[in-house]
Amino acid sequence: MSYQLSDGWSSVNFVRPAHGLVALHGTEVVPISVLGLEAGRATQGHRFEAKASPLSLKDADSYPAQLEVEGAVIPSFAKRRAEIARQLQAAAAKVGGGARAIEDEALLDEVTALVERPNVLLGRFDAEFLAVPQECLVLTMKANQKYFPLLDAAGKLTNQFLLVSNISPADPSNVIGGNERVVRPRLADAKFFFDQDRKRPLASRVERLGNVVYHNKLGSQLERVQRIKKLAGEIARQLGANVEQAERAAWLAKADLLTDMVGEFPELQGIMGRYYARHDGEAAEVADAIEAHYKPKFAGDSVPEGNIALAVSLADKLDSLVGIFGIGLLPTGDKDPFALRRAALGVLRILMERELPLDLMALLETARTQFAGGLVADSVALDVFQFMLDRLRVYLKDQGYAADEVEAVVVQQPTRIDRVPAKLAAVREFQQLPEAEALAAANKRIQNILKKAEVKAGNIELTLLQEGAERSLHEQWQAVRPKVEAALAGLDYTAALKALAGLREAVDRFFDEVMVMVDEPLVRNNRLALLAGLAGTMNSVADIGQLSGR
């Protein structure tokens, strides 16, 4: 803000007009000037309840206690917050019946910053408003009035709320009555929006999405919905779900953006779509998917349930990722205006937590084909895939996996994300084997040799295996390989990696006794082919060369 000082001419810029300045060192005033104010020892206590005003502070150390006792102000934010939380719990317990105040840490922080000496009071509103979805009423009370709605034992909204007053009169009825009068028109607005929105079917709003720009390079929201519908149907088909319901849910998913309620409270998008879809007689799976397709909305949020909701949620996020990446608007540093990191993590969590048998690269390519020719680059699917693997690395490390465990799995660029947790568990168990460290070192050595020689796996001529150590390695590999392949076929990654333990002695002996890069080209290439085949088996679950040992 910009405001004038008492001289009527000088201007000061600060977040709010500052009226006083205290600067003490012990008992002495520190002679400084800030914001046009000279430092002193006088401050203001509570506007109505302070014992004295202004309040003259004795010294710096007594400031908190003096302000609380004489100024009727709790100066500590943490202490005020704890006091509000205590009073909220006590007030809810007094109501009885298992009532509890809705939990909202952000609201608690905000209210704590608004009051100096909190006093929690109980208010009520007309029960007729409970016919409105409780999400609307809760958001109205929290966002506009900073109230704490009361829920019953079953988690259903009651017609009571808790307000945090900054005064403690002997008779609080006027404070309560004033707040009850203020909240009524807010709730009446919510009821009006809800009643008006239900007069038109949700489906009738979809075509109007053609007037809503999604992005000037990617077209309207209607064009986006058409892409999501096709993609959701394809995903539902792969999941063996009802394709028609998935396409219907995708078609209606964004329609509530044009309702009055969501126009007033954007936070309710999806939630209101579900209510309106149920009112219109849509299938429960369709209605639920409209709300759930936005999930997960934040870190720690749950992922959707049911194949219809999963299909629409994946389609929505994949369309965003491919479309925004396709026009070159990649996240940079801490800037991510299109929430692509959140979308990428949402897709990864859905695939992992719901164990969906879907190929991520194929999904991205299918999403790319939904865009008109030339709108996004042909390489965008691969670009998004690499971006998502980077997000996967960060997420898995946050989940407690070691960096080398994560890299061993992710460096192989897995497209079946549902199998990643099992592979990580197998790698972790493999690390505990006494043979693990030696095999990891040998694998790294093999890969370095193959990289320099630029050789891929090829046919191995048994007659060219001249040394006993290389014949032994070939025999041991041939004995282990069927076990690994059988374990992989059964998705038993732990058994596959444990089977590799039997190769340790043969591998160690090979490198002790055999020179790979000999002059004779046929022998050299045969040994390289042996190592290439061995590397394929050793790295069939994860790149164990990435493991650092334990």
N, C-alpha and C positions, 0 to 999 in steps of 0.2 A: 504494500500500500504506500501511497504518497500522501503525507499530511503535513500541515503547518505547525510550527512551534508557537509558543505563547506570544512571540513578538509579532506574529501575524504576517511575517515575510519569509522567514527561513523554512525550507521544506526538508523533510526527512523521508527516506525510503526504508521500510521495514515490513515484516509480515503482518504486524498489527501495531496500532499506535502505542508507544511505550510511554507510561506516565511516571515512572519512578525508577531509580537506579540505586542499588545497594552494593557497596564494595568494602568489605571489612577484612582486615588482617589482625586476628586477635580482637583487641578492643579498639584498634585504631582504624579510622576511615582512610581508605586508599584514595588519594585525590586524582580521580580520573574523570574524563568526560566522554560520554558515548551517546549517540543519537540525540545530541543537543541537550543532554541531561547531565547534571553534576552529581557525582556519587555522594551518598550520605548513609545514614543508618536507619532511616525511616522507611517503612513499607506498609502496605495495606493488608489487613486481615480480611475475614469473611465480610461481605458487604452488609449483611444483616445481623450476624451473630457474633461478631468480634467484640471482645470486652472493651477494646480501645481502638481508635482509628484516627490518625495513623498510629502505627505501632513502632516504638523506638527499640531497636535491637541492641542488646547489651554487648554481645560479642559474636564472633563468627561461630564458635562452637555451640552456643545456646540457640542458634537460629531455628533449627527444626522444632525443638521442644517449646520455645517461646511462641512460635507461630501457631503451634497446635493448641497450646493451653490458652493463650491470650487472644490469638487471632482466629480461633475456631476453624483452622485450616489444617488438613492432613497433608503436609508437604511431600511426603514420599509417595511416588506413583505406585510402587509395589505394595505399600501398606494400604493405600486407597483401594487398589484393585482387589486385594485380599478381603478387605472389609465389604466391598460390594458383593463379591462372590459369597461371603458368609451370610450376608443379609438376604441375598436371593434364595439361598438354600433354606434359610430359616423361614422366610415368607412362604415359600412353596410348601414346606412341611406343615405350616400353620393351616394352610388351605385343606390339607389332608387328602385322603383318597389316592395316594401315590402321585400327586401332582408334582411336576418338576418344571423349572424354567428351561426354556430351550437353550441349548449350549451353543455359544458363538463367541469364540475367543477374540475375533476382530471387533465385534460389537462391544464386548467387555472392555477392550483396550480403549475404544473410542469414548465410551461413557466415562471411563476413569479419567480421561483427559478433559471432560466437560464439567466435572463437579469438583468442589473443594472439600466438602464434608458430606458424603453420601447418606441418603435416607431412602430406603426402598419402601415403596407403598404399593398397595394392591388396587387395581382398577378393573372395570368391567365394560363390556359392550353388549349390544343387543344380540341375543342368541340367533336371530334370523340371519345374521351375516354368516353363520357357520355353514350355510348352504353353498357359499362360495368355496372353491378349492382352498384348502388350508395353506397351500404354498403361496397363494396370492395375499391372503390376510397376514401371514407371517412376514412376508417381504415388505408389505405396506407398513406394518408396525415397526419392523426393525430399521428399514431404510429411511422412512420419513419421520418417525417419532422416537426412535432409539429406545423402544420398549422391548422387554423380554416376554414374549408370549408364553403362556402356561400350557403344558401338555398334560393329559391325564396318564394313568398308569399304562395304557395301551399305546401311548404316543400320539393320540389324537388331540387336535387343538381344542381347547376350551374357550369360553367367552370371557376369560379373565387374563390379565396381563400384569406384569410388574414394571413399575417405572422407578427411575432413580432420581429423586429430587435433591436439590442442593440446599434445601431449608428443612428445618424440623419444628414446625409449629405444634403447639399443644393440640390443636384441632386441625388435622390434615384434610378435612373434608373438602375445603375449597381447592386445594392443590389437586386432589383426586378428581373432583368434579370438573375442574378446568381441563384436565388431560382427557377425561372421558368425552367431553364436548368436542375437543380438537380431533380425536381419533375417529369419531363417527363419520364426518364427511369423507375422510380418507377411505374408510371401509365401504362407504356408499359408492364412491367412485369405482372401487374394485368390483362391487356387485353390478354396477351399471355396465362396465366393460364386459363382464362375464355374460350377462343377459343379452347384450347386443351382439356379441360375437356368435352366440349360439343360434342366432336367427338365420345365419347363412352357413350351409354345409362347408366343411373344410375343403372338399374337393372343388368347390366353385371358385376358390381363391387361387388355384394353381396357375391357371392361364395368366392371371395378372402378374405373376412373377416375371413374365416377359418384360415388364416395365421397370423391374428392379435390376440394376447393374450389379453383377458379381465382380467383374473386373473389365475395364474397357478393352483389354486384349483377349479376354476369355468369354466375353458375352454376358448374357443375362442369367439371373438365377433360374429361369425356366430352362435355358439350355443346359445349365449345370444339372438340374434335376433330371433331365432326359438322359444325360450321361450316367448319372448315379443309378437310375432305374435299370439301365441295361447291365451295368456292372454288378449291381446287387443281384439281379436275376441269374447271372452267370455264376456268381459265388454260391448262391443258394443251390443251384444245380449241382455244383461240385460237392456241396455238403449233404446232398440228398434231401434238401428242405423243399418246402412249397414255393416254387418259383413265382407263382402268381401273387402270393401274399408278400413276398419280398419286394416285387416290383411295385405293388400297391403301396406298401409302406414307404418306399423310396420316393414314389410320386407325390405323396402327401407330406413328406418329412419337413419341407421348408414352408408349407402353406401358412403355418401359424405366424410367420414373420409379418404377415399382412393383417393380423388381428389387432384390435384396439389394446387388448391386455398386454401383448408382447411389445406393442409400440410404446406403452407406458413403462413396462418392466422387461427389458430385453433379457434379463436373467432367467425369465420363465419360458424362453423358447424351448420347444420340445416337450416341456411339462404341460403347457396349455394345449399343444397339438394332441397329446394323448387324451386329455379330457374331452376335447372337441370331437376327436375321432370316435371315442366311445359313445358320445352323445349322438353322433351321426349313424351309429349302428355298425361301425367297422369291426372286423374281427379283433379279438383281444390281442392276438399276436401282432397284428398290424399296428394297433394303437400303442402297445408297449414298445414296439420298435421305433416309433416316432420319437418317443422320449429318450430311449436308451441309445439311439444312434450317436448322440453327442458324447457318450462316455468313452473312456475316462476323461473327465473335464479338467482334472488337476492331479498332482502327485498324491498317491494314496487313494484316489477314487476307484471304485469298483469298475470292472469291465462289464459289457452287456451280457445278458443271459439269453439263451434260445437262439437257434440258428437264423431265424428271420432277423432279429435285432443285430446279430453278429454280421450278417451279410450286408445290411444297410450301413452299419457303422464302418465296416471296412471300406465299402464303396465310397462313402463320403470322404474319409480321410485319404484314401488313395487318389481320388480325383483332385483333392486340394494339393497333395504333394506333387503329382505329375504335372498338373496345370501350372502352378506357381513356379515350380522348377523349370518347366518348359519355356516360360517367358523370361527366364533369367533372374528372377527375384529370389535369390538364395539368402538364407540367414547369414548375417555378418557379425562377428563379435557377440555382443550381448543384445543385438537388435534382431528381432524375429517378428515383424509386424503381422505376419500371416499365421503365426503359431505353428510353423512347420515342424519344429522339434517336438512339440506336444503331439502333433498328428502322427509323426513317425513312431514315437514311443507308444502311442495308443495302439497302432497296428501291431507292433512287436509284442506288446503285453497281451493283446487279444489272441494272437497266434500261439503264444507260449502258454498262457494261463488256461485257455480253453482247449489247448492241444488240438488245434485244427489242422487236418492233413492237407494243407494248401501250400503251393510253391510260391514264395514271395516274388521271385523274379517273373514268373508267369503272370501273377496278378498285376504287377506293375506294367508289363507289356500289354495286357488286356486293357488296363486303364488308359494307356497311351493311345490305343486304337480307337477310343471313344471320341477323341478330339478330331476336328476337321483336318484334312490333309494340309500339312505345312504349318499348322498352328503351333505345334511343339516339335522339337527336334527328335530324330529317330533314336538318338543316344540318351534321351531323358530317362528311360527306365533304368539303365545302368547307372546313371548319375545319381538317381534317387536311391537305388539299391546301396551304393557305396556310402551315401549320406546316412542311410538307416543302419548300416553296419557300425558306423562310428557312434551312433546313438546307442546301439546295442552294447558296445564296449563300455560306455559310460554307465549305462543302466546296470549291467552285470557286476561291475566293480562296486557300485553303490549297494548292490545286494549282498556284498561280502565275499565275492569270489576274488582270488588273487589275480594280479595283472597277467602273470604268465599262463595261468589256467584259462583265462578269458581269451588271450591271444592265440593259444594253441587251438582253440575251437573256431574263433571268428576269422582267423587268418585264412582259413579254408573257404571262406565266403559261403557259408551254408544258406541255402534257399528254403530249407524246411526248418523254420524257426521253432516249430513245436518240438523238435528233437534236440534243441540246444541244451536245455536243462539236464537231460539225461546224459548227454556227452560231457557236460561239465562235471557231473557227479562221477562219471567213469574216470575222467582225468584226475580228479581229486583222489580217488581210491587208488589209481595206478601209481600216483606219486608216493604212496606209502610202501610200495614194493621195494625190496632191496635192489632189484635189477633196474629200477626206473632211471636212476641218474646216469648209469653207464649207457643204457639204451638211448636216452635223450641225447647224450653227447655223441654217440655213434650216428644217430639219425642226422644230427646237425652236420657232422663230417660228411656223411653220404650226400646230403643235399648240396653242400659246397662243391664236392667233386663233380656231381652231375650238372650243377649250374655252370661251372667253368667249361665242362666238356660239351655242354648244350646237347645232352643225350636224353631221349625219352625211352620208356620201356619198349623192349623188342624181343625177338625170339632168342632163346639161349641154346647154344649148341653144347650138348653134354660132352662131346669129344674134345672140346676146347677148354674144358675145366681141367687144367693140368695139375694144380696144387691140391694136396689133401684138404687144406683149410677151405678152399673155395668149393670143393665137392661136398664137404661137410656142411658148409653154410647153405648150399643149394638143397641138400637133403633135409636139413632142419626147417628151412623155409617152406619146402613143399609139404612137410608134415604139419606145420603150424597154419598154413594158409587156409585149408578147409575148415579148421576150427574157427578162425577169424571170420571167414565168409558166412559160416553157419550162424555165428553169434550176431553178425550184422543183419542177416536175414530176419532174425528174431528180435532185432532192435535191442539186443543185450550188449550195450557198448562196454560195460564193465568186463564181461567175459571176453570180449574181443581184445581189449587191451591187456588183460591178464595173460592171455594166450601168448602174447609177445614176449613174456618173461622167459619162455623157453629158448629164445634166440640169443640170449645174452652171450653165452660161452662161445657159440659158433661165430658171432659177430666179432667178439674180442679177438678170437684166434685168427680170423680172416685179416684183420688190420695189423695184427702182429707179424703174420707170416707172408702175406700176399701184397705184391706191388701192383696197383691197379693200372697206372699209366705207363705200361711197358711199351717198348718200341714196336713190337709186332702188332699191327693194327687189328687183326682178327681176334687175337687174345684180349687185347685192350677193350675192344668194343663188346666182346662177350662178357667181360667182367663188369663193364659199365651197364650192360643190359641186366646183369644179375642184380646189381645195386639198385637200378631203377625199379625193377620188379619188387625187390625187398622194400624199398621206400614206399611204394604204393600200398603194400600190406601194412607197414608200420604206421602209416599216416591215414589209414582208412577211417579212423574215428576222429583223430585230431593230429595236429602237427606236433608230435612229442618233442621235436627239436627245440620248440619254444620254451619248454619247461626248464626252470632254473635249478631244480633239485630242492630237496628239503633236508 
